[in-house]
C-alpha cells in the first residue's frame, strides 16, 4: 500500500525525470559523436524532440497534483474564502470539460495516424503511439483534477508544515504542526 501511495504521488515526476535523463544522455552522446568521431547520431534528435514534446503532457498533471499552476488571483484574493472555493471548483470543472474535449481530439488524431500507418522519419516509430502517450497524459490530468476537486470538497487540502514539508490538513498532523500552521495563518 505504501508503494502505491508513493507511486501515485510521484508517477509524473518519475516519467519526467526519465525523459530528462534520456534527453540529456542522447544530446551528450550526439555531441561526442559529432565532434569527436565526425559521425552524428541521426536518430537522437528525433527521440529528444519527442521526449521534450511529451514532457509537456506529463508536466500538466504534475502541476495540478502539486498545486503549482500559474494563476492570476488579484480579483479572487479580494473576495471571501467561501466564494474563492466555489470559484476554484468552477474553474476546475471547466478545465475538466476542456481536457475531455482535448482528450477526444487527441484520440481522433491517434486513430487517423494509425489508419495511414504514419511513422517517424528516422526510427519508424508509429506516430499513433506518440499521440496515444499524449492522450494518456491528458487523461492523467483529468484524473488529477478529479482528485483535486475531491480533496477540496472533503477538506483534505494539503498545507505546508513548519519544516517546509507537505502535510495533509486531515487529522494526520501532530498537534504542534497544527499550531504552527495556525500561527503562520494568523501572522498573514
LOTOR-691489 format. One line per 10 residues: their letters; for each residue x negated, y negated, z negated of N, C-alpha, C. Coordinates in steps of 0.05 Angstrom, whole numbers. Layout:
BEGIN
A = X/Y/Z/X/Y/Z/X/Y/Z | ...
//
This chain:
BEGIN
XXXXXXXXXX = -16/24/0/0/0/0/-17/-25/0 | -40/-24/-15/-57/-47/-17/-70/-53/10 | -76/-32/26/-88/-36/52/-68/-48/71 | -43/-40/69/-22/-51/87/-18/-81/81 | -18/-88/55/-15/-117/48/-39/-132/59 | -63/-121/56/-87/-135/66/-85/-138/96 | -77/-117/110/-75/-118/139/-54/-138/148 | -31/-139/134/-10/-158/140/-20/-187/137 | -37/-191/118/-47/-218/112/-70/-226/131 | -85/-206/141/-109/-212/157/-109/-202/185
XXXXXXXXXX = -87/-191/195/-86/-179/222/-96/-197/244 | -84/-221/245/-91/-240/266/-120/-249/263 | -129/-253/238/-156/-262/234/-176/-241/243 | -170/-215/240/-187/-194/249/-189/-194/280 | -166/-197/293/-166/-198/322/-182/-222/332 | -177/-245/320/-191/-269/328/-222/-266/324 | -229/-255/301/-257/-250/296/-270/-231/316 | -255/-210/323/-265/-191/343/-269/-204/370 | -250/-221/378/-252/-235/403/-276/-254/403 | -280/-268/380/-303/-286/378/-329/-271/380
XXXXXXXXXX = -331/-248/367/-355/-232/368/-360/-223/397 | -339/-213/411/-342/-204/439/-352/-228/456 | -339/-251/453/-346/-274/470/-375/-283/464 | -383/-283/439/-410/-292/432/-431/-273/442 | -426/-247/438/-446/-227/447/-448/-226/478 | -426/-227/492/-427/-227/521/-439/-252/532 | -433/-275/520/-445/-300/530/-475/-300/526 | -484/-291/502/-512/-289/496/-526/-269/515 | -514/-246/519/-526/-226/537/-527/-237/565 | -507/-251/574/-507/-262/601/-529/-283/604
XXXXXXXXXX = -534/-300/584/-556/-319/585/-583/-305/587 | -586/-285/571/-611/-269/572/-615/-256/599 | -594/-244/609/-596/-231/635/-601/-251/658 | -589/-275/656/-592/-295/677/-620/-307/677 | -630/-315/654/-655/-329/653/-680/-312/650 | -677/-289/638/-700/-271/634/-703/-251/657 | -680/-240/666/-681/-219/686/-671/-228/714 | -662/-253/715/-652/-265/740/-630/-248/753 | -613/-236/736/-591/-220/746/-568/-222/726 | -550/-240/731/-528/-246/713/-507/-223/713
XXXXXXXXXX = -493/-220/691/-471/-201/690/-446/-214/703 | -437/-203/724/-414/-215/738/-388/-212/724 | -386/-193/706/-360/-188/693/-358/-201/666 | -380/-211/654/-378/-221/626/-362/-247/625 | -364/-264/645/-348/-289/645/-318/-283/646 | -311/-262/660/-282/-254/661/-272/-246/634 | -287/-229/620/-279/-220/594/-278/-243/574 | -298/-261/575/-298/-284/557/-274/-302/563 | -267/-306/588/-245/-322/595/-219/-311/585 | -215/-285/588/-191/-272/578/-189/-272/547
XXXXXXXXXX = -212/-268/534/-212/-269/505/-205/-297/495 | -216/-317/508/-210/-345/500/-181/-351/504 | -169/-343/527/-141/-349/532/-123/-334/513 | -129/-308/507/-112/-293/490/-115/-301/460 | -138/-313/453/-142/-322/426/-121/-343/418 | -112/-359/437/-92/-379/431/-66/-365/422 | -60/-342/433/-35/-329/426/-37/-313/400 | -61/-310/389/-64/-299/362/-70/-320/342 | -78/-344/350/-83/-366/332/-56/-377/323 | -36/-376/340/-10/-387/332/3/-372/309
XXXXXXXXXX = 5/-345/310/17/-332/286/-1/-335/261 | -27/-337/266/-45/-342/243/-40/-369/230 | -36/-389/246/-30/-416/236/-3/-416/221 | 17/-402/231/43/-401/218/40/-386/191 | 25/-364/192/21/-348/167/7/-364/146 | -14/-379/154/-29/-394/134/-17/-421/128 | 3/-430/143/16/-456/138/-1/-479/145 | -17/-477/167/-35/-499/174/-28/-511/201 | -2/-510/208/6/-522/233/5/-553/231 | -1/-566/253/-2/-595/253/26/-606/253
XXXXXXXXXX = 31/-624/235/58/-636/233/56/-666/229 | 75/-680/240/77/-708/234/99/-711/214 | 91/-717/189/111/-716/167/116/-743/154 | 111/-764/169/116/-791/158/145/-795/150 | 163/-787/168/192/-790/162/201/-771/140 | 192/-746/142/202/-726/123/192/-730/95 | 170/-743/91/160/-749/64/176/-770/50 | 192/-785/65/209/-806/52/236/-796/43 | 243/-771/50/270/-761/43/267/-741/20 | 289/-735/6/288/-717/-17/278/-689/-9
XXXXXXXXXX = 267/-674/-28/255/-648/-24/276/-628/-13 | 301/-630/-23/321/-611/-13/327/-614/16 | 328/-639/25/332/-645/54/308/-637/70 | 284/-641/59/259/-632/72/260/-602/77 | 269/-588/58/271/-559/60/290/-551/82 | 313/-564/84/333/-558/104/322/-565/132 | 309/-589/134/298/-596/160/275/-577/169 | 259/-568/150/239/-549/156/250/-523/166 | 272/-514/153/285/-489/163/297/-492/191 | 309/-516/196/320/-521/223/297/-520/243
XXXXXXXXXX = 275/-533/237/252/-533/256/242/-505/260 | 241/-489/239/231/-461/242/250/-445/260 | 276/-449/256/296/-434/273/293/-443/302 | 289/-469/307/285/-479/334/260/-467/346 | 239/-464/331/214/-452/340/219/-422/347 | 235/-408/331/241/-380/337/256/-378/364 | 275/-396/368/290/-395/393/272/-401/417 | 254/-421/414/235/-427/435/216/-404/440 | 207/-391/419/188/-369/423/202/-344/435 | 228/-340/429/243/-319/442/245/-324/472
XXXXXXXXXX = 250/-348/479/251/-355/508/223/-351/521 | 202/-359/507/175/-355/517/168/-325/519 | 177/-310/499/172/-281/500/186/-268/524 | 211/-276/529/225/-265/552/211/-272/578 | 201/-297/580/187/-305/604/161/-290/608 | 146/-285/586/121/-271/588/125/-242/595 | 147/-230/586/153/-202/593/160/-200/623 | 175/-220/633/181/-221/662/156/-224/679 | 137/-240/670/112/-244/685/96/-218/684 | 96/-204/661/82/-179/659/94/-158/677
XXXXXXXXXX = 120/-157/679/134/-138/696/128/-144/726 | 128/-169/733/122/-176/761/93/-169/768 | 75/-174/749/47/-167/754/43/-137/757 | 59/-122/741/57/-92/743/69/-82/769 | 90/-95/779/102/-87/804/83/-89/828 | 68/-111/829/49/-116/851/22/-104/845 | 19/-92/822/-7/-79/814/-30/-99/815 | -25/-123/804/-45/-144/804/-67/-136/784 | -92/-140/793/-115/-133/776/-135/-156/776 | -152/-156/755/-172/-177/752/-193/-172/773
XXXXXXXXXX = -206/-194/783/-225/-191/805/-251/-175/799 | -263/-179/776/-289/-166/771/-286/-138/760 | -269/-134/741/-267/-108/728/-243/-91/737 | -224/-103/750/-200/-89/759/-181/-83/736 | -181/-99/714/-163/-95/692/-135/-102/701 | -115/-86/696/-87/-93/703/-79/-119/689 | -71/-139/704/-63/-165/693/-38/-161/676 | -22/-142/682/3/-137/666/-5/-130/637 | -27/-117/633/-36/-111/605/-43/-137/591 | -56/-155/604/-63/-181/592/-38/-197/585
XXXXXXXXXX = -18/-197/603/7/-211/597/22/-197/575 | 19/-170/573/31/-155/551/19/-163/524 | -7/-167/523/-20/-176/499/-11/-204/491 | -7/-220/511/3/-247/507/31/-246/495 | 48/-228/506/75/-225/495/75/-214/466 | 55/-196/461/53/-186/433/46/-208/414 | 28/-226/422/21/-249/405/45/-267/400 | 62/-271/420/86/-287/417/106/-273/398 | 109/-246/401/127/-231/384/117/-232/355 | 91/-231/351/79/-233/325/84/-260/312
XXXXXXXXXX = 84/-281/329/91/-308/319/120/-309/309 | 138/-296/324/166/-296/316/169/-282/289 | 154/-259/286/155/-245/260/145/-263/238 | 123/-278/243/112/-296/222/131/-318/215 | 146/-328/235/166/-349/229/189/-337/212 | 197/-313/219/219/-300/203/209/-296/174 | 184/-287/171/173/-284/144/172/-311/129 | 165/-332/143/164/-359/131/192/-367/122 | 212/-364/139/239/-371/131/248/-354/107 | 241/-329/107/248/-312/84/235/-322/58
XXXXXXXXXX = 209/-329/60/195/-339/36/207/-365/26 | 215/-383/45/227/-408/37/254/-404/24 | 270/-387/36/297/-382/25/297/-367/-2 | 277/-351/-7/275/-336/-32/256/-350/-52 | 247/-374/-45/229/-389/-62/203/-374/-69 | 193/-360/-49/167/-346/-52/146/-360/-36 | 147/-386/-37/127/-403/-23/101/-401/-38 | 79/-399/-23/53/-398/-36/43/-425/-44 | 29/-426/-67/18/-451/-77/-12/-447/-81 | -26/-468/-83/-55/-467/-87/-61/-466/-116
XXXXXXXXXX = -77/-446/-124/-85/-443/-152/-107/-463/-160 | -114/-463/-185/-133/-481/-196/-161/-476/-184 | -167/-451/-177/-193/-444/-166/-193/-447/-135 | -172/-457/-123/-170/-461/-94/-159/-437/-80 | -154/-415/-94/-143/-391/-81/-113/-394/-78 | -102/-379/-59/-73/-380/-54/-60/-360/-73 | -41/-370/-88/-25/-353/-106/4/-356/-100 | 19/-335/-105/47/-335/-99/62/-352/-120 | 83/-364/-112/99/-380/-131/118/-362/-147 | 117/-336/-141/133/-318/-157/121/-316/-185
XXXXXXXXXX = 131/-299/-202/121/-297/-229/95/-281/-231 | 80/-279/-209/55/-265/-209/32/-282/-220 | 36/-307/-224/15/-325/-233/12/-323/-264 | -12/-326/-272/-17/-328/-301/-6/-354/-311 | 2/-355/-337/14/-380/-347/-5/-404/-345 | -31/-400/-349/-50/-423/-346/-51/-433/-318 | -48/-415/-298/-48/-424/-270/-22/-439/-264 | 0/-430/-275/26/-444/-272/24/-472/-283 | 11/-474/-307/8/-500/-319/-10/-519/-303 | -32/-508/-292/-50/-524/-275/-36/-534/-250
XXXXXXXX = -19/-518/-238/-5/-526/-214/15/-548/-221 | 29/-545/-244/48/-566/-253/33/-592/-258 | 9/-590/-271/-6/-615/-276/-14/-629/-250 | -23/-613/-230/-30/-625/-205/-7/-639/-192 | 17/-627/-193/41/-639/-181/48/-665/-196 | 45/-665/-222/52/-689/-238/32/-712/-232 | 6/-705/-227/-13/-725/-220/-7/-740/-194 | 4/-725/-176/11/-736/-150/35/-754/-152
//
